Every structure is written in C-alpha cells, then in structure tokens.
Amino acid sequence: MEFKRKSKINVSIPTASMPDIIFMLLIFFMVATVIRQYSGLKVKLPEAEKIQKIPGSKRHVVTIWADKNDVVVCDDIRVKKITDLRNIVYQKLVRDPQIQIALKIDKRDNMGFVNKIHQELRKASALKVHYFAVPGGEY
C-alpha cells in the first residue's frame, strides 16, 4: 500500500481589515477613558481682587487642601498626621524637582494650622507655594 503525500496548504491570516479593527479599538478607548480630576476636600476659598494663573503646566503642581476641621489632603492622599505631609511632599520633590505647591485652604481655617502646614513645607524644602482664591467671591 502506497501513501500519497498531501500537498501543504498555505495558511495565512488575512490582514486587510486590521486597520479598521485598530481604529475601532482606538475610538472605543478614547470614548471610554475618563480623565481623572482631583476631588480633594470641599473648601470655601477666600476672595481676591487680583488672581494670576500658576506658571508652568499642571503636571508639575501638587495641590494641598485644608478644610476648617484641620483635615489635610495632598493630591487625593489624606494626611493622617501633619508631620506626614513633609515626607509626602519631599518624595514628590525628589521625583520631580520642578514641583510647585498649590494651597487650597478654607477661609474659615485656623491660621495656626495653616502655619503648621507652612512649617512642614519648609522642612521638605518646598518653597514654591501658591494660594488659590476666588475672584470677588464668585464660585
């Protein structure tokens, strides 16, 4: 008995529709992606007569919220003890030396507590500090 050898079948994956699939996936991910906004704390910002934007881009800004109950949040990380703020800010400064600090402090907050925040920022060598305010009390 003699066996016949079968001819090899050339198998290839059709790639004609691959660009269509790639663009559909790209559009899906663009629509489904949510850009994260920092939630922080609900603070009532003080009024100001003149306001300037922070120079530079937003990715070099660390936002620190402090409310009237002496709760501090640094870029959505709740600071349990005020002395922990120094370590958090210092680690961010080590990763990116161009960092600027933006303070969103409730206008009803105790100035003694705000002074403690300043002292911790000084100990972390974070000297570029900006304050958020609302023009004319408008929200």
C-alpha positions in Angstrom: 0.0 0.0 0.0 1.4 3.3 -1.0 0.7 6.5 0.9 0.3 9.7 -1.0 1.7 12.8 0.5 -0.7 15.6 0.8 0.4 19.0 -0.5 1.0 21.6 2.1 -1.7 24.2 2.5 -0.5 27.7 2.7 -2.4 29.2 5.7 -2.2 33.0 6.2 -4.2 35.4 8.3 -6.0 38.0 6.3 -4.8 41.4 7.4 -7.0 43.6 5.2 -9.4 44.5 8.0 -6.8 45.1 10.7 -6.7 48.9 10.3 -10.5 49.0 10.7 -10.2 47.0 13.9 -7.4 49.1 15.3 -9.3 52.4 14.6 -12.5 51.0 16.3 -10.4 50.0 19.4 -8.8 53.4 19.4 -12.1 55.2 19.3 -13.5 52.9 22.0 -10.7 53.6 24.4 -10.9 57.4 23.7 -14.6 57.4 24.5 -14.4 55.1 27.5 -11.4 56.8 29.2 -12.1 59.2 31.9 -9.6 61.9 32.7 -9.2 61.9 36.4 -9.9 65.2 38.3 -8.7 65.6 41.8 -11.6 65.7 44.2 -9.8 67.0 47.3 -11.9 68.5 50.0 -14.8 70.9 49.9 -13.3 74.2 50.9 -14.7 77.7 50.7 -11.9 79.7 49.1 -11.1 83.2 50.2 -12.0 86.2 47.9 -9.3 88.0 46.0 -9.1 91.2 43.9 -6.4 90.1 41.5 -5.7 86.5 40.5 -2.9 85.1 38.4 -2.5 81.6 36.9 0.2 79.3 38.2 3.1 79.4 35.7 4.0 76.1 34.1 2.0 73.0 33.4 -0.5 71.3 35.7 1.6 68.1 35.9 4.3 70.0 38.0 1.7 71.2 40.6 1.0 69.4 43.9 -2.4 70.5 45.3 -2.8 70.6 49.1 -6.4 71.0 50.5 -7.0 72.0 54.1 -10.5 72.4 55.5 -11.9 74.1 58.6 -11.8 70.8 60.5 -7.9 70.6 60.1 -8.1 67.8 57.6 -5.3 67.8 55.0 -5.4 66.1 51.6 -2.4 66.1 49.3 -3.2 65.1 45.7 -6.1 62.8 46.9 -3.9 61.3 49.6 -5.3 62.0 53.1 -2.6 63.1 55.5 -3.2 61.5 58.9 -0.7 63.5 60.9 0.5 66.9 59.8 4.2 65.7 60.1 3.5 63.1 57.3 3.0 66.0 54.9 6.7 66.7 54.9 7.5 63.1 53.7 4.8 63.1 51.0 5.9 66.4 49.6 9.6 65.6 49.8 9.1 62.3 47.9 7.3 64.2 45.2 10.1 66.8 45.0 12.7 64.0 44.7 10.8 62.6 41.7 10.2 66.0 40.1 12.3 69.0 41.2 10.1 71.4 39.3 7.1 70.9 41.5 5.2 73.8 42.8 2.8 73.7 45.7 -0.8 75.0 45.3 -2.6 75.5 48.6 -6.4 75.4 48.7 -7.2 76.5 52.2 -10.7 77.1 53.6 -11.1 80.7 54.5 -12.6 79.6 57.9 -9.5 77.6 58.7 -7.4 78.4 61.8 -4.2 80.3 60.8 -2.2 78.4 63.4 -2.9 75.2 61.5 -2.0 76.9 58.2 1.3 77.9 59.8 1.9 74.3 60.7 1.4 73.4 57.0 3.9 76.1 56.0 6.5 74.8 58.5 6.2 71.2 57.2 6.6 72.5 53.6 9.7 74.4 54.6 11.2 71.3 56.2 10.5 69.5 52.9 12.3 72.3 51.0 9.1 73.1 49.1 9.5 76.8 48.7 7.3 77.5 45.6 3.9 77.9 47.2 0.8 79.4 45.6 -2.6 80.1 47.1 -5.9 79.5 45.5 -8.6 82.2 45.7 -11.9 83.1 44.1 -12.3 86.4 42.3 -14.8 88.6 44.0 -16.4 85.7 45.9 -17.8 84.1 42.7 -17.8 80.3 42.5 
